[in-house]
Amino acid sequence: MPLDPWPKTPRSYSLPPNYGSMPGRVGCEMDTWAHLVSDVSNEAAKTPVKINQDANIFATQLSADAGRPLPLASGRQAYLQCMEGAAAVALGAETVRLVQHDALRVRAGAADALLVTAGEEGAHVLVVEMAAA
């Protein structure tokens, strides 16, 4: 059986507990990406929650037929979940359609950016972006 390329271990051990929280509506303007969680070592990211892992969590609530790109840098990968509504994710020449509760894993090199476009009822999408294994 091939090895799963997704990282399962932290980059450091014996770290002190790190807790974070945020109000439910922080950064939730319509048709924009809200950067909710970032790595503690990424001082440039001004997110409400910091974690001890090379990962970022983004969310968007898109109005009907609205689309927004989310850059995916070289050496990165992402896991997308359509939490509500329906969305199309353009990956270069390929488009993947998601409906509520569908998920999509995008491996590094599949696209330079994820273009997420809502269906006619809008969409609520969550993205976990992380270092490629």
C-alpha positions in Angstrom: 0.0 0.0 0.0 1.4 3.5 -0.9 2.3 5.9 1.9 -0.1 8.7 2.5 1.8 12.0 1.7 -0.2 14.1 4.2 1.8 15.0 7.3 0.6 13.4 10.5 3.2 14.5 13.0 4.0 17.9 14.5 7.3 19.6 13.5 8.2 19.9 17.3 7.4 17.9 20.4 6.9 18.8 24.0 5.4 22.2 23.2 3.3 23.9 25.9 -0.5 23.9 25.3 -1.6 26.7 23.0 -5.3 27.7 23.0 -7.1 30.1 20.8 -10.6 31.3 20.2 -12.4 34.0 18.3 -15.9 35.5 18.0 -18.0 33.7 15.3 -18.2 36.6 12.9 -14.6 37.8 12.8 -13.4 38.3 9.2 -16.7 37.0 7.7 -17.4 39.7 5.1 -19.3 38.3 2.1 -17.3 37.3 -0.9 -13.9 37.5 0.7 -11.5 35.0 2.2 -11.2 35.2 6.0 -7.7 34.0 7.2 -8.8 32.5 10.6 -5.8 30.3 11.7 -2.1 30.5 11.0 1.2 29.2 12.2 2.7 30.8 15.3 6.0 31.2 13.4 4.2 33.3 10.6 4.4 36.8 12.2 3.1 38.4 9.0 -0.3 36.6 9.3 -2.6 38.6 11.6 -5.1 35.8 12.4 -7.2 35.5 15.5 -5.9 32.0 16.2 -2.3 30.7 16.0 -1.2 27.0 16.0 2.1 25.2 16.2 1.9 23.7 12.7 2.7 25.0 9.2 -1.0 25.3 8.2 -3.6 28.0 7.5 -7.4 27.9 7.7 -9.5 30.1 5.5 -13.3 30.4 5.2 -15.5 32.3 2.8 -19.2 32.9 2.4 -19.9 33.5 -1.3 -23.0 35.1 -2.7 -24.7 33.5 -5.7 -22.3 33.1 -8.7 -19.5 35.0 -6.9 -16.0 33.7 -7.3 -12.7 34.3 -5.4 -9.2 33.0 -6.0 -7.1 31.6 -3.1 -3.4 31.4 -4.0 -1.7 28.0 -3.5 2.0 28.5 -3.4 4.5 26.0 -4.7 5.1 23.2 -2.2 1.7 23.6 -0.6 -1.5 21.6 -0.6 -5.1 22.1 0.4 -8.2 20.4 1.7 -11.5 22.2 0.8 -14.9 21.5 2.2 -18.2 22.9 0.9 -20.1 23.4 4.1 -23.3 24.9 2.6 -24.6 25.5 -0.9 -22.7 24.5 -4.0 -19.4 25.6 -5.5 -17.1 24.9 -8.4 -13.3 24.8 -7.9 -11.3 25.6 -11.0 -7.9 23.8 -11.1 -6.2 24.9 -14.3 -8.2 23.3 -17.1 -10.3 21.1 -14.8 -13.3 22.2 -12.7 -14.6 20.1 -9.8 -18.1 20.7 -8.6 -18.9 20.4 -4.9 -22.2 20.4 -3.0 -22.9 20.6 0.7 -20.6 18.3 2.7 -18.4 17.4 -0.4 -14.6 17.8 0.1 -11.7 18.1 -2.3 -8.0 17.5 -1.7 -5.7 19.5 -3.9 -2.1 18.3 -4.1 0.9 20.7 -4.6 1.4 21.5 -8.3 -2.2 20.9 -9.3 -2.9 24.7 -9.5 -1.2 28.0 -8.6 -4.5 29.3 -7.2 -7.8 27.7 -6.3 -10.7 29.6 -8.0 -13.8 28.9 -6.0 -17.1 30.0 -7.5 -20.5 29.7 -5.8 -23.5 28.1 -7.4 -26.8 29.9 -7.8 -27.7 29.6 -4.1 -24.2 30.7 -2.8 -21.7 28.7 -0.9 -19.9 28.5 2.4 -16.4 27.0 1.9 -13.6 26.1 4.4 -10.0 25.5 3.3 -7.2 24.0 5.2 -3.9 24.9 3.4 -0.6 23.3 4.5 2.9 22.3 3.6 3.1 19.5 1.1 4.6 16.3 2.4 
